Amino acid sequence: MNRKRFIEKGIMSSVGISLIPTITYGTKQTDPEPYKVALVKEFVLAGHFNLDKVKNMLLDYPNLIYSRYDWGNGDFEEAIEGAGHKGNKELANYLIEKGARVNLFVLTMLGKTELVKPSLEAYPNLIHSKGPHGLSLLHHAEVGGKEADELKGYLIEKGLSEKSFSLK
């Protein structure tokens, strides 16, 4: 092989090797389109009271379970949080079963004393946290009914008297 042929083969090999990632992995992946705001709002609203609608929407859009709607002024809410502040245990438990992210407000409504109390003992200032729409842990304990009575008493004992806080 002559020098010219050697250089040509070397260049062609280099080009071929550099194309392997493109051939193997395809073209550049693009991020999926975000859900439309109206769809997220519809799902979050359904999360307050409409289990059948939530189930149907999750069949078509499984990742809606993680979506949050912005009501304005930093008031973000997920469907599970709507179920939480409305005291809708059946809907909240369904969403948890499907992998929704829970928080202290939902756990308080569900009366999960064994989970909420240690968190508040470790981080006492969380007792004054603002939930969706500025609703407090005390509000969530009240809508939780009998199952959340122990937590309601605990919150009051710790000095929480507000059922809601301003989001301004």
Backbone as numpy.savetxt, mean C-alpha at the origin, in Angstrom:
# Nx Ny Nz CAx CAy CAz Cx Cy Cz
46.55 -16.84 -42.88 45.69 -15.68 -42.88 46.60 -14.45 -42.88
46.24 -13.50 -43.73 47.04 -12.29 -43.80 46.60 -11.28 -42.74
47.40 -10.27 -42.61 47.17 -9.27 -41.55 45.81 -8.58 -41.73
45.44 -8.22 -42.93 44.18 -7.53 -43.21 42.99 -8.42 -42.81
43.04 -9.67 -43.18 41.96 -10.63 -42.86 41.87 -10.83 -41.34
43.01 -10.88 -40.68 43.05 -11.04 -39.21 42.34 -9.85 -38.53
42.62 -8.64 -38.97 42.00 -7.44 -38.39 40.49 -7.44 -38.66
40.08 -7.80 -39.87 38.65 -7.85 -40.21 37.92 -8.85 -39.31
38.46 -10.02 -39.13 37.84 -11.05 -38.28 37.78 -10.57 -36.83
38.81 -9.91 -36.37 38.82 -9.38 -35.00 37.73 -8.35 -34.78
37.57 -7.46 -35.76 36.53 -6.42 -35.64 35.15 -7.07 -35.68
34.92 -7.98 -36.57 33.62 -8.65 -36.69 33.28 -9.44 -35.42
34.28 -10.08 -34.85 34.05 -10.82 -33.61 33.68 -9.89 -32.48
34.35 -8.75 -32.40 34.05 -7.77 -31.35 32.64 -7.24 -31.48
32.22 -6.94 -32.70 30.86 -6.45 -32.94 29.86 -7.54 -32.55
30.12 -8.76 -32.96 29.22 -9.87 -32.62 29.07 -10.07 -31.13
30.19 -10.02 -30.41 30.15 -10.20 -28.96 29.38 -9.05 -28.30
29.53 -7.84 -28.80 28.84 -6.70 -28.19 27.33 -6.76 -28.42
26.88 -7.52 -29.42 25.45 -7.65 -29.69 24.78 -8.73 -28.86
25.53 -9.56 -28.22 24.96 -10.67 -27.45 23.93 -10.19 -26.42
24.21 -9.17 -25.59 23.18 -8.75 -24.63 21.88 -8.31 -25.30
21.97 -7.61 -26.42 20.77 -7.15 -27.13 20.00 -8.33 -27.68
20.70 -9.27 -28.27 20.04 -10.44 -28.84 19.44 -11.30 -27.73
20.17 -11.48 -26.65 19.72 -12.33 -25.55 18.56 -11.72 -24.78
18.65 -10.44 -24.46 17.66 -9.81 -23.58 16.66 -8.94 -24.30
16.77 -8.81 -25.59 15.83 -8.00 -26.34 16.16 -6.53 -26.24
15.21 -5.74 -26.66 15.42 -4.30 -26.63 15.17 -3.76 -25.24
15.47 -2.50 -25.09 15.32 -1.85 -23.78 13.88 -1.97 -23.27
13.75 -2.40 -22.02 12.44 -2.52 -21.38 11.96 -1.14 -20.96
10.69 -0.87 -21.15 10.13 0.40 -20.68 9.25 0.12 -19.47
9.13 1.12 -18.63 8.28 0.98 -17.46 6.83 0.89 -17.90
6.03 0.10 -17.17 4.61 0.02 -17.52 3.93 1.36 -17.23
2.85 1.60 -17.91 2.08 2.83 -17.69 1.47 2.80 -16.29
1.49 3.92 -15.58 0.82 3.97 -14.27 -0.69 3.79 -14.46
-1.33 3.30 -13.42 -2.79 3.22 -13.47 -3.36 4.62 -13.59
-4.48 4.73 -14.28 -5.17 6.01 -14.40 -5.68 6.41 -13.01
-5.62 7.69 -12.74 -6.04 8.23 -11.43 -7.49 7.86 -11.14
-8.35 7.93 -12.15 -9.77 7.62 -11.95 -9.96 6.16 -11.52
-9.15 5.26 -12.06 -9.23 3.84 -11.69 -8.81 3.65 -10.23
-7.73 4.28 -9.84 -7.26 4.18 -8.45 -8.30 4.75 -7.51
-8.87 5.89 -7.84 -9.90 6.51 -6.98 -11.11 5.58 -6.84
-11.53 4.99 -7.95 -12.67 4.06 -7.92 -12.39 2.88 -7.00
-11.17 2.34 -7.07 -10.81 1.20 -6.24 -10.75 1.59 -4.76
-10.13 2.72 -4.47 -10.02 3.17 -3.08 -11.42 3.43 -2.50
-12.29 4.05 -3.28 -13.66 4.27 -2.81 -14.37 2.94 -2.55
-14.20 1.98 -3.45 -14.80 0.66 -3.26 -14.25 0.00 -2.00
-13.00 0.28 -1.67 -12.38 -0.30 -0.48 -13.03 0.13 0.81
-13.80 1.17 0.78 -14.51 1.61 1.98 -15.69 0.69 2.32
-16.37 0.18 1.26 -17.65 -0.50 1.54 -18.09 -1.56 0.55
-17.39 -1.77 -0.58 -17.92 -2.62 -1.63 -16.98 -3.79 -1.94
-17.12 -4.86 -1.18 -16.25 -6.03 -1.31 -16.34 -6.66 -2.70
-17.54 -6.78 -3.25 -17.68 -7.40 -4.57 -16.94 -6.62 -5.65
-17.05 -5.30 -5.58 -16.37 -4.46 -6.57 -14.85 -4.58 -6.41
-14.38 -4.60 -5.17 -12.94 -4.76 -4.90 -12.46 -6.08 -5.50
-13.18 -7.15 -5.26 -12.79 -8.46 -5.80 -12.72 -8.43 -7.32
-13.73 -7.86 -7.95 -13.77 -7.81 -9.42 -12.65 -6.95 -9.99
-12.39 -5.81 -9.36 -11.33 -4.93 -9.85 -9.96 -5.59 -9.70
-9.76 -6.34 -8.62 -8.47 -7.01 -8.43 -8.24 -8.13 -9.44
-9.32 -8.70 -9.96 -9.17 -9.71 -11.01 -8.54 -9.09 -12.26
-8.98 -7.88 -12.59 -8.47 -7.20 -13.79 -7.15 -6.46 -13.54
-7.00 -5.94 -12.33 -5.83 -5.12 -12.00 -5.28 -5.52 -10.63
-4.56 -6.63 -10.54 -4.12 -7.14 -9.23 -3.27 -6.15 -8.42
-2.51 -5.30 -9.07 -1.65 -4.38 -8.34 -2.37 -3.15 -7.81
-3.66 -3.04 -8.09 -4.43 -1.95 -7.47 -4.37 -2.05 -5.95
-4.16 -3.25 -5.44 -4.11 -3.46 -3.99 -3.05 -2.58 -3.32
-2.03 -2.17 -4.07 -0.96 -1.34 -3.53 -1.12 0.14 -3.87
-2.15 0.47 -4.61 -2.31 1.84 -5.09 -2.91 2.75 -4.03
-2.49 4.01 -4.09 -2.99 5.04 -3.17 -3.58 6.18 -3.97
-4.67 6.71 -3.45 -5.27 7.88 -4.08 -4.93 9.11 -3.24
-4.63 10.19 -3.90 -4.30 11.45 -3.23 -5.54 12.33 -3.22
-6.13 12.47 -2.05 -7.32 13.31 -1.88 -6.94 14.79 -1.81
-5.66 15.07 -1.81 -5.18 16.45 -1.76 -4.54 16.75 -0.41
-3.62 17.69 -0.42 -2.96 18.15 0.79 -2.22 17.03 1.53
-1.71 16.05 0.79 -0.96 14.96 1.41 -1.83 13.89 2.03
-3.11 13.89 1.76 -4.05 12.91 2.31 -4.15 11.72 1.36
-3.17 10.82 1.45 -3.14 9.63 0.61 -3.89 8.50 1.30
-4.54 7.66 0.50 -5.30 6.55 1.08 -5.29 5.35 0.16
-5.11 4.17 0.76 -5.25 2.90 0.05 -6.63 2.33 0.36
-7.06 1.38 -0.43 -8.37 0.75 -0.21 -8.47 0.16 1.19
-7.40 -0.48 1.65 -7.44 -1.10 2.98 -7.62 -0.05 4.08
-7.09 1.14 3.85 -7.25 2.21 4.84 -8.69 2.72 4.86
-9.35 2.70 3.69 -10.77 3.05 3.65 -11.58 2.05 4.46
-11.29 0.77 4.28 -11.96 -0.26 5.08 -11.67 -0.05 6.56
-10.43 0.35 6.86 -10.03 0.56 8.25 -10.79 1.67 8.93
-10.91 2.82 8.31 -11.58 3.92 9.00 -13.10 3.83 8.95
-13.61 2.94 8.10 -15.05 2.69 8.09 -15.43 1.50 8.98
-14.44 0.81 9.52 -14.72 -0.33 10.38 -15.17 -1.57 9.61
-14.81 -1.66 8.36 -15.22 -2.77 7.51 -14.21 -3.92 7.63
-14.42 -4.74 8.63 -13.49 -5.84 8.93 -13.43 -6.88 7.82
-14.57 -7.21 7.26 -14.60 -8.23 6.20 -13.74 -7.78 5.01
-13.90 -6.55 4.61 -13.13 -6.04 3.48 -11.66 -5.93 3.82
-11.35 -5.43 5.01 -9.95 -5.30 5.44 -9.28 -6.68 5.47
-9.94 -7.66 6.05 -9.36 -9.01 6.12 -9.19 -9.62 4.74
-10.12 -9.36 3.83 -9.97 -9.86 2.46 -8.73 -9.26 1.81
-8.58 -7.94 1.95 -7.42 -7.28 1.34 -6.10 -7.76 1.96
-6.10 -7.99 3.26 -4.89 -8.52 3.91 -4.58 -9.91 3.36
-5.61 -10.71 3.21 -5.45 -12.06 2.66 -4.85 -12.02 1.26
-5.15 -10.96 0.52 -4.65 -10.81 -0.85 -3.30 -10.10 -0.91
-2.76 -9.71 0.26 -1.42 -9.14 0.28 -1.34 -7.64 0.49
-2.43 -7.01 0.88 -2.39 -5.56 1.11 -1.43 -5.24 2.26
-0.88 -4.06 2.22 0.03 -3.60 3.26 -0.79 -3.04 4.42
-0.62 -3.62 5.58 -1.38 -3.15 6.74 -0.60 -2.08 7.49
-1.31 -1.35 8.31 -0.66 -0.34 9.16 -1.33 -0.34 10.53
-0.84 0.50 11.42 -1.37 0.54 12.79 -2.85 0.89 12.84
-3.31 1.72 11.92 -4.70 2.13 11.92 -5.62 0.95 11.63
-5.30 0.18 10.61 -6.11 -0.99 10.25 -6.01 -2.04 11.36
-4.81 -2.26 11.86 -4.63 -3.24 12.93 -5.39 -2.82 14.19
-5.46 -1.54 14.45 -6.23 -1.05 15.60 -7.71 -1.33 15.39
-8.23 -1.02 14.21 -9.64 -1.29 13.91 -9.95 -2.78 14.07
-9.01 -3.62 13.68 -9.23 -5.07 13.77 -9.03 -5.60 15.19
-8.61 -4.73 16.10 -8.42 -5.15 17.49 -7.19 -6.01 17.71
-6.16 -5.81 16.92 -4.93 -6.62 17.03 -4.01 -6.04 18.11
-4.46 -6.13 19.34 -3.75 -5.57 20.49 -2.31 -6.08 20.56
-2.12 -7.36 20.29 -0.79 -7.97 20.40 0.20 -7.41 19.38
-0.29 -6.73 18.37 0.58 -6.10 17.38 0.70 -4.59 17.59
-0.39 -3.97 17.98 -0.41 -2.51 18.10 0.31 -2.03 19.36
0.01 -2.65 20.51 0.62 -2.18 21.76 2.14 -2.22 21.75
2.77 -3.30 21.30 4.24 -3.28 21.27 4.81 -2.19 20.36
4.13 -1.92 19.27 4.59 -0.85 18.37 4.52 0.50 19.05
3.43 0.73 19.77 3.27 2.02 20.47 4.19 2.12 21.68
4.51 1.00 22.28 5.47 1.01 23.39 6.88 1.33 22.87
7.21 0.78 21.72 8.53 1.03 21.13 8.64 2.44 20.56
7.55 2.96 20.03 7.52 4.29 19.41 6.32 5.07 19.94
6.42 5.58 21.15 5.27 6.23 21.81 4.64 7.39 21.04
5.42 8.12 20.27 4.85 9.27 19.55 3.91 8.86 18.42
3.93 7.60 18.05 3.00 7.13 17.01 1.55 7.23 17.46
1.32 7.35 18.74 -0.05 7.46 19.23 -0.75 8.68 18.64
0.03 9.68 18.23 -0.53 10.90 17.66 -0.45 10.93 16.13
-0.22 9.78 15.53 -0.14 9.69 14.07 -1.47 10.05 13.43
-1.37 10.59 12.24 -2.55 10.95 11.46 -2.78 9.88 10.40
-3.93 9.28 10.46 -4.29 8.30 9.45 -4.96 8.99 8.28
-5.55 8.21 7.38 -6.27 8.82 6.26 -7.27 9.85 6.76
-7.33 10.97 6.08 -8.25 12.07 6.40 -7.98 12.67 7.78
-6.81 12.38 8.36 -6.46 12.91 9.67 -7.09 12.13 10.82
-7.70 10.99 10.53 -8.36 10.20 11.58 -7.32 9.53 12.47
-7.60 9.53 13.76 -6.65 9.03 14.75 -6.81 7.53 15.00
-5.88 7.01 15.78 -5.98 5.62 16.21 -7.22 5.41 17.07
-7.58 6.43 17.85 -8.78 6.32 18.68 -10.03 6.16 17.81
-10.12 6.92 16.74 -11.24 6.74 15.81 -11.29 5.30 15.32
-10.15 4.77 14.92 -10.10 3.41 14.39 -10.48 2.37 15.45
-10.09 2.62 16.69 -10.47 1.71 17.77 -11.99 1.76 17.98
-12.58 2.94 17.88 -14.03 3.06 18.07 -14.80 2.36 16.97
-14.39 2.52 15.71 -15.12 1.85 14.63 -14.83 0.36 14.62
-13.80 -0.06 15.34 -13.47 -1.48 15.44 -14.43 -2.26 16.34
-15.22 -1.53 17.10 -16.21 -2.19 17.95 -15.61 -2.99 19.08
-16.33 -4.02 19.46 -15.99 -4.84 20.61 -14.56 -5.40 20.54
-14.13 -5.83 19.35 -12.80 -6.42 19.21 -11.68 -5.43 19.53
-11.97 -4.13 19.40 -10.95 -3.10 19.60 -11.13 -2.37 20.93
-12.04 -2.84 21.79 -12.28 -2.17 23.08 -11.02 -2.07 23.94
-10.24 -3.14 23.98 -9.03 -3.12 24.79 -8.06 -2.03 24.30
-7.92 -1.94 22.99 -7.05 -0.90 22.42 -7.61 0.49 22.66
-8.90 0.63 22.58 -9.53 1.93 22.84 -9.18 2.38 24.26
-9.33 1.50 25.23 -8.98 1.82 26.62 -7.50 2.14 26.76
-6.67 1.40 26.09 -5.22 1.63 26.14 -4.88 3.01 25.59
-5.45 3.35 24.47 -5.17 4.65 23.84 -5.60 5.81 24.73
-6.76 5.67 25.33 -7.25 6.72 26.24 -6.34 6.81 27.47
-5.96 5.66 27.99 -5.05 5.62 29.15 -3.72 6.30 28.84
-3.27 6.18 27.58 -2.01 6.80 27.17 -2.17 8.28 26.82
-3.40 8.79 26.95 -3.62 10.22 26.76 -4.20 10.64 25.43
-4.56 9.70 24.59 -5.15 10.07 23.29 -6.63 10.36 23.48
-7.03 11.56 23.14 -8.45 11.92 23.24 -9.01 12.38 21.91
-8.14 12.72 20.96 -8.58 13.21 19.66 -9.01 12.05 18.75
-10.10 12.26 18.07 -10.55 11.28 17.08 -10.06 11.64 15.69
-9.66 12.89 15.53 -9.09 13.31 14.25 -8.16 14.50 14.47
-7.27 14.69 13.50 -6.32 15.78 13.53 -6.42 16.54 12.21
-6.09 17.79 12.24 -6.06 18.59 11.02 -4.89 18.13 10.16
-5.11 18.12 8.85 -4.03 17.75 7.93 -3.32 18.99 7.36
-3.65 20.15 7.87 -3.01 21.40 7.38 -1.65 21.59 7.93
